[in-house]
Amino acid sequence: MSSTTPIGEQREARLLAAFVRLADTLVDDYDMADLLHELAQHCVEILDVAAAGLLLSTQRGTESLQVLASSTEQTRLLELFQLQTNEGPCLECVRTGEAILVPDLTVAIERWPRFAPEALREGFVQVHALPLRLRGETIGALNLFGRRPGPLPEQDLRAARALADTATIGILQERAIHRGEVLTEQLQYALHSRVVIEQAKGVLAQAGDLDMDQSFQVLRAYARSHNSRLSEVAHQLVSGALRPQIVLASAPAAT
């Protein structure tokens, strides 16, 4: 008799659906910003974590790290705080190329005297950073945040590594990466897209009296319903080619 519980079966089904969805984006042309956001969302939906964020670097080292995706605005700000203070699990993960697993942040204050207290103030008690690697080169890290102390279950850790590896494949597809310059150009484009998306979120937030998380959901829902790239819709909003009222009116469920 199978020992798999209905909850376990549901989790496996969600994990399989996540890999199918990620694989679908790799077969054809894809929007990297949307792909990485999906990775963060999948982690929260499938794993025993409360939030997720993802940082990428355009070159070696941590100086060029940028926040590319996050499951919530709160997480994005916390990831930015890591970069501003130059300390935290994601930076350490990229520097060492190794997973940084911290089941209890209260004992990591000496290790990260600025980041750890800030994360605790935001309600996160555990944090785990997994490297995004290509043939030994670390190009970024996936951060997972939890609100209860304790280690990440081994099955969740394996699933998170697999999701991170799938995202890395998406970023560095063989058909798009012929030389190191192409990698830099593609990541630079993703960074620029993220900046425009943040600006578009601000436009929608002001026009619709929304918070930043709600604004992103409206933006993403509009892009999907119109079969458009997230970054393209964001650029239209920021440039004035698309009025925010049109986007807000077309996605009332997202607000």
C-alpha positions as CSV (number, residue, x, y, z in Angstrom):
1,M,0.0,0.0,0.0
2,S,1.3,3.4,-0.9
3,S,2.4,5.6,1.9
4,T,1.8,8.8,-0.1
5,T,-0.9,10.9,1.6
6,P,-3.5,13.0,-0.3
7,I,-1.5,16.1,0.8
8,G,1.6,14.5,-0.5
9,E,0.0,13.6,-3.8
10,Q,-1.3,17.2,-4.2
11,R,2.2,18.5,-3.5
12,E,3.7,16.2,-6.1
13,A,1.1,17.2,-8.6
14,R,1.9,20.9,-8.0
15,L,5.6,20.2,-8.3
16,L,5.1,18.3,-11.6
17,A,2.9,21.2,-12.9
18,A,5.6,23.7,-12.0
19,F,8.3,21.8,-13.9
20,V,5.9,21.4,-16.9
21,R,5.2,25.1,-16.8
22,L,8.9,26.0,-16.6
23,A,9.8,23.5,-19.3
24,D,7.1,25.0,-21.6
25,T,8.7,28.4,-21.3
26,L,12.0,27.0,-22.4
27,V,10.8,25.4,-25.6
28,D,9.7,28.6,-27.2
29,D,10.6,32.3,-26.7
30,Y,10.1,33.4,-23.1
31,D,10.0,36.4,-20.9
32,M,12.9,36.0,-18.4
33,A,11.3,38.4,-15.9
34,D,8.1,36.4,-15.9
35,L,10.0,33.1,-15.8
36,L,11.9,34.1,-12.7
37,H,8.8,35.4,-11.0
38,E,7.1,32.1,-11.6
39,L,10.1,30.4,-10.0
40,A,9.6,32.5,-6.8
41,Q,5.9,31.8,-6.8
42,H,6.4,28.1,-7.3
43,C,8.7,27.9,-4.3
44,V,6.1,29.5,-2.1
45,E,3.3,27.3,-3.4
46,I,5.1,24.0,-3.3
47,L,7.8,24.3,-0.5
48,D,7.4,24.8,3.2
49,V,8.5,28.5,2.9
50,A,6.7,31.8,3.3
51,A,8.5,33.9,0.6
52,A,11.2,33.6,-2.0
53,G,13.5,35.9,-3.9
54,L,16.1,35.6,-6.6
55,L,19.3,37.5,-7.3
56,L,21.4,37.4,-10.5
57,S,24.8,38.7,-11.4
58,T,25.9,40.0,-14.8
59,Q,29.5,39.1,-14.1
60,R,31.7,37.4,-11.5
61,G,31.5,38.5,-7.9
62,T,28.7,40.0,-5.9
63,E,29.2,43.6,-6.9
64,S,26.8,43.3,-9.9
65,L,24.1,41.3,-8.1
66,Q,20.6,42.6,-8.7
67,V,17.1,41.6,-7.5
68,L,15.4,39.9,-10.4
69,A,12.3,38.4,-8.8
70,S,10.5,38.1,-5.5
71,S,7.3,36.6,-4.3
72,T,6.2,39.8,-2.4
73,E,7.2,43.4,-2.2
74,Q,8.4,42.8,1.4
75,T,10.8,40.1,0.1
76,R,12.1,42.4,-2.7
77,L,12.9,45.1,-0.2
78,L,14.7,42.6,2.1
79,E,16.7,41.4,-0.8
80,L,17.7,45.0,-1.7
81,F,18.6,45.4,2.0
82,Q,21.1,42.6,1.6
83,L,22.7,44.4,-1.3
84,Q,22.8,47.7,0.4
85,T,24.4,46.4,3.5
86,N,26.7,43.9,1.6
87,E,25.8,41.0,3.9
88,G,23.3,38.2,4.0
89,P,22.8,34.6,2.9
90,C,22.4,35.3,-0.8
91,L,25.6,37.2,-1.0
92,E,27.4,34.5,0.9
93,C,25.9,31.9,-1.3
94,V,27.2,33.6,-4.5
95,R,30.6,34.2,-3.0
96,T,31.1,30.6,-1.9
97,G,29.0,28.8,-4.5
98,E,27.6,26.7,-1.7
99,A,24.1,26.5,-0.2
100,I,23.6,28.6,2.9
101,L,21.1,26.9,5.2
102,V,20.1,28.8,8.4
103,P,17.2,27.2,10.3
104,D,17.2,29.9,13.1
105,L,18.2,33.5,12.3
106,T,18.2,34.4,16.0
107,V,21.6,32.6,16.3
108,A,23.0,34.3,13.1
109,I,23.0,37.9,14.3
110,E,26.7,37.9,14.9
111,R,27.2,36.5,11.4
112,W,24.9,39.1,9.7
113,P,24.5,41.9,12.3
114,R,22.4,44.1,10.0
115,F,20.6,41.6,7.8
116,A,19.5,39.1,10.5
117,P,17.8,41.7,12.8
118,E,16.0,43.2,9.7
119,A,14.8,39.8,8.5
120,L,13.6,39.0,12.0
121,R,11.7,42.3,12.2
122,E,9.9,41.3,9.0
123,G,8.8,38.1,10.6
124,F,11.3,35.7,9.0
125,V,13.0,33.2,11.3
126,Q,14.7,30.9,8.9
127,V,16.4,31.5,5.5
128,H,18.0,29.3,3.0
129,A,20.0,30.4,-0.1
130,L,20.7,28.0,-3.0
131,P,23.2,28.8,-5.8
132,L,22.3,29.1,-9.4
133,R,25.3,27.5,-11.1
134,L,26.5,26.7,-14.6
135,R,29.5,24.3,-14.8
136,G,30.9,25.5,-11.5
137,E,30.2,29.2,-12.0
138,T,27.7,30.8,-9.7
139,I,25.5,33.4,-11.5
140,G,23.0,34.1,-8.7
141,A,21.1,32.7,-5.8
142,L,17.6,31.7,-4.8
143,N,16.6,32.8,-1.3
144,L,13.8,31.0,0.7
145,F,12.4,32.6,3.8
146,G,10.4,30.8,6.5
147,R,8.4,32.1,9.5
148,R,9.0,29.1,11.8
149,P,12.5,28.0,13.0
150,G,13.8,24.7,11.8
151,P,15.6,23.1,8.9
152,L,14.0,22.9,5.4
153,P,12.8,19.4,4.9
154,E,15.1,17.3,2.7
155,Q,12.4,16.7,0.1
156,D,11.8,20.5,-0.1
157,L,15.5,21.2,-0.4
158,R,15.8,18.7,-3.3
159,A,12.8,20.2,-5.0
160,A,14.2,23.8,-4.5
161,R,17.5,22.8,-6.0
162,A,15.8,21.2,-9.0
163,L,13.6,24.4,-9.5
164,A,16.8,26.5,-9.3
165,D,18.6,24.3,-11.8
166,T,15.6,24.5,-14.2
167,A,15.7,28.3,-13.9
168,T,19.4,28.4,-14.6
169,I,18.8,26.3,-17.8
170,G,16.2,28.9,-18.8
171,I,18.6,31.7,-18.3
172,L,21.5,30.0,-20.1
173,Q,19.9,28.1,-22.9
174,E,22.4,26.7,-25.3
175,R,20.6,28.3,-28.3
176,A,20.9,31.8,-26.7
177,I,24.4,31.4,-25.2
178,H,27.2,31.1,-27.7
179,R,29.7,33.4,-26.0
180,G,30.1,35.0,-22.6
181,E,29.1,38.3,-24.1
182,V,25.7,36.9,-24.9
183,L,25.2,35.9,-21.3
184,T,26.0,39.4,-20.2
185,E,23.7,41.0,-22.7
186,Q,20.8,38.7,-21.8
187,L,21.2,39.3,-18.1
188,Q,21.6,43.1,-18.7
189,Y,18.3,43.0,-20.6
190,A,16.6,41.2,-17.8
191,L,17.9,43.8,-15.3
192,H,16.6,46.6,-17.5
193,S,13.3,44.9,-17.8
194,R,13.0,44.5,-14.1
195,V,13.6,48.3,-13.6
196,V,10.9,49.1,-16.1
197,I,8.5,46.6,-14.4
198,E,9.1,48.3,-11.0
199,Q,8.4,51.7,-12.6
200,A,5.2,50.3,-14.2
201,K,4.1,48.9,-10.8
202,G,4.5,52.4,-9.4
203,V,2.3,53.9,-12.2
204,L,-0.4,51.4,-11.5
205,A,-0.1,51.8,-7.7
206,Q,-0.6,55.5,-8.0
207,A,-3.4,55.3,-10.5
208,G,-5.4,52.6,-8.8
209,D,-4.5,53.2,-5.1
210,L,-2.9,49.8,-4.9
211,D,0.1,48.4,-3.0
212,M,3.0,47.2,-5.0
213,D,2.1,43.5,-4.8
214,Q,-1.4,44.2,-6.1
215,S,0.0,46.4,-8.9
216,F,2.3,43.5,-10.0
217,Q,-0.6,41.1,-10.1
218,V,-2.7,43.5,-12.2
219,L,0.2,44.1,-14.5
220,R,0.9,40.4,-14.9
221,A,-2.7,39.5,-15.4
222,Y,-3.1,42.1,-18.2
223,A,0.1,40.8,-19.9
224,R,-1.1,37.2,-19.8
225,S,-4.7,38.0,-20.9
226,H,-3.3,39.9,-23.9
227,N,-0.6,37.3,-24.7
228,S,2.0,40.0,-24.3
229,R,5.4,40.0,-22.5
230,L,5.4,41.4,-19.0
231,S,8.3,43.7,-19.9
232,E,6.6,45.0,-23.0
233,V,3.4,45.9,-21.2
234,A,5.5,47.6,-18.5
235,H,7.4,49.6,-21.1
236,Q,4.1,50.7,-22.7
237,L,2.8,51.9,-19.3
238,V,6.0,53.8,-18.4
239,S,6.3,55.4,-21.9
240,G,2.6,56.5,-21.9
241,A,1.7,54.3,-24.8
242,L,-0.7,52.4,-22.6
243,R,-3.0,54.2,-20.1
244,P,-3.0,52.7,-16.6
245,Q,-6.8,52.9,-16.5
246,I,-7.0,50.4,-19.3
247,V,-4.8,47.9,-17.5
248,L,-6.7,48.4,-14.2
249,A,-10.1,48.0,-15.9
250,S,-9.1,44.8,-17.6
251,A,-8.0,42.9,-14.5
252,P,-10.4,43.7,-11.7
253,A,-9.9,40.2,-10.1
254,A,-6.2,40.9,-9.5
255,T,-7.0,43.8,-7.2
